[in-house]
């Protein structure tokens, strides 16, 4: 897991895979609740059919989700197939308690109980912090923004519709804000 390689030695609570996994400093990864993965046997063949019909697409299997990627697909074809796939999966989603989430050239299918906001609420209830700051650049971050308490500082990275209170145009502003908050000097890489 990349997060553990990058940040595992620091005394941080880590949350991965959209809130499916949590880790306390120095501890092991764990789930908020056990999740059923049987649904993957029904959904994977549908995704495989779309991979066969859409050159350049691929399936990524995560612990609690399946993701259909179409970054390398011809633009018009990828968008059309993504719409078709989302429509095809909709009846399965409601019957199997799944969420179909469209992202940046991906369709992700996961359990409805997995989201970043739910994981954040678990940590907030446990620690009751005085200050909450959340940055996010993806559609999956909207769960986080909408579930945080009103006094939380939420920031959307990128200029699109959001539940966040603030917006910044790029990751550079996030990096600068974190450097300022940490009071650490930083030199921009060449």
Protein Blocks (a to p, Z undefined) as FASTA:
>chain_A
ZZlmmmmmpccdddeehhlaccdehiacddfbdcdfklmmmmmmmmmmmmmmmghiacdd
dfkbccddfklgcfklmmmmmmmmmmmmmmmmmmnopacdddehiacdddfkbcfklmmm
mmmmmnopabdcdddfbfklmmmmmmpcfkbccddedjdddfbfbdcfbfklmmmmmmmm
nopacdddZZ
